[in-house]
Amino acid sequence: MAEKTIFKKIIDGEIPADLVYEDEQAIAFRDVNPQAPTHILIIPRKEIASIDDLTPEDEPLMGHLFLVAQKIAKQENLTDGYRTVINCGEGAGQTVFHLHVHLLGGRGLTWPPG
């Protein structure tokens, strides 16, 4: 059996996190290495390594993650705008192989990123 990712350990309550949202499908918590004043990670409870591992059955779950991002952005008062990011693969900067949405805001975000 593969070793649990840090995100799975957070889901299982083995590692504490600064939770800002949770429901039966997803949890969201503050990033320990924030790249913006507001940097929250939204993860599905279902273990999916990356976008490349999605199946057609995951379509409603992915929509749910973005509705959660919208809800949290309102909760965090990100009225000036925010960014959502999903990295896919090491070359794109993915370091934890449990799909997650970064919600960034609270400062001006330039383009292109990275």
NORFENNOR-V137126 format. One record per residue. N is the residue number from 1. RES is the residue in one letter. PSI is psi in whole degrees, -180 to 180 (999 if undefined). NEAR is the number of other ideal C-beta (glycine too) atoms within 8 Angstrom. Layout:
# NORFENNOR-V137126
n=N res=RES psi=PSI near=NEAR
n=N res=RES psi=PSI near=NEAR
This chain:
# NORFENNOR-V137126
n=1 res=M psi=137 near=2
n=2 res=A psi=150 near=3
n=3 res=E psi=143 near=4
n=4 res=K psi=142 near=8
n=5 res=T psi=164 near=10
n=6 res=I psi=-34 near=8
n=7 res=F psi=-38 near=11
n=8 res=K psi=-37 near=10
n=9 res=K psi=-35 near=10
n=10 res=I psi=-46 near=14
n=11 res=I psi=-43 near=9
n=12 res=D psi=-1 near=7
n=13 res=G psi=15 near=5
n=14 res=E psi=-23 near=6
n=15 res=I psi=132 near=7
n=16 res=P psi=153 near=4
n=17 res=A psi=155 near=8
n=18 res=D psi=82 near=6
n=19 res=L psi=137 near=8
n=20 res=V psi=-12 near=10
n=21 res=Y psi=145 near=12
n=22 res=E psi=147 near=6
n=23 res=D psi=-168 near=7
n=24 res=E psi=-17 near=3
n=25 res=Q psi=-23 near=8
n=26 res=A psi=161 near=14
n=27 res=I psi=158 near=13
n=28 res=A psi=141 near=14
n=29 res=F psi=160 near=11
n=30 res=R psi=136 near=10
n=31 res=D psi=136 near=10
n=32 res=V psi=-14 near=4
n=33 res=N psi=69 near=4
n=34 res=P psi=141 near=9
n=35 res=Q psi=4 near=7
n=36 res=A psi=163 near=10
n=37 res=P psi=-38 near=7
n=38 res=T psi=118 near=12
n=39 res=H psi=104 near=12
n=40 res=I psi=139 near=13
n=41 res=L psi=131 near=13
n=42 res=I psi=121 near=14
n=43 res=I psi=145 near=14
n=44 res=P psi=148 near=9
n=45 res=R psi=-30 near=8
n=46 res=K psi=134 near=7
n=47 res=E psi=112 near=6
n=48 res=I psi=123 near=10
n=49 res=A psi=-44 near=8
n=50 res=S psi=178 near=10
n=51 res=I psi=-36 near=7
n=52 res=D psi=-17 near=7
n=53 res=D psi=5 near=8
n=54 res=L psi=151 near=9
n=55 res=T psi=167 near=5
n=56 res=P psi=-30 near=4
n=57 res=E psi=-18 near=4
n=58 res=D psi=-4 near=10
n=59 res=E psi=-48 near=8
n=60 res=P psi=-36 near=6
n=61 res=L psi=-43 near=11
n=62 res=M psi=-41 near=9
n=63 res=G psi=-41 near=8
n=64 res=H psi=-42 near=10
n=65 res=L psi=-38 near=12
n=66 res=F psi=-32 near=10
n=67 res=L psi=-34 near=8
n=68 res=V psi=-43 near=13
n=69 res=A psi=-44 near=13
n=70 res=Q psi=-45 near=8
n=71 res=K psi=-45 near=9
n=72 res=I psi=-39 near=14
n=73 res=A psi=-41 near=11
n=74 res=K psi=-45 near=8
n=75 res=Q psi=-37 near=8
n=76 res=E psi=2 near=11
n=77 res=N psi=42 near=5
n=78 res=L psi=62 near=11
n=79 res=T psi=-17 near=4
n=80 res=D psi=4 near=4
n=81 res=G psi=163 near=7
n=82 res=Y psi=169 near=11
n=83 res=R psi=142 near=10
n=84 res=T psi=140 near=10
n=85 res=V psi=138 near=8
n=86 res=I psi=116 near=9
n=87 res=N psi=140 near=8
n=88 res=C psi=104 near=8
n=89 res=G psi=157 near=8
n=90 res=E psi=-40 near=6
n=91 res=G psi=-22 near=4
n=92 res=A psi=1 near=7
n=93 res=G psi=8 near=7
n=94 res=Q psi=124 near=10
n=95 res=T psi=-22 near=4
n=96 res=V psi=122 near=8
n=97 res=F psi=63 near=6
n=98 res=H psi=113 near=11
n=99 res=L psi=137 near=12
n=100 res=H psi=148 near=10
n=101 res=V psi=125 near=13
n=102 res=H psi=131 near=14
n=103 res=L psi=115 near=16
n=104 res=L psi=138 near=13
n=105 res=G psi=-176 near=15
n=106 res=G psi=2 near=8
n=107 res=R psi=166 near=6
n=108 res=G psi=134 near=3
n=109 res=L psi=119 near=11
n=110 res=T psi=167 near=5
n=111 res=W psi=138 near=4
n=112 res=P psi=152 near=4
n=113 res=P psi=167 near=7
n=114 res=G psi=999 near=3
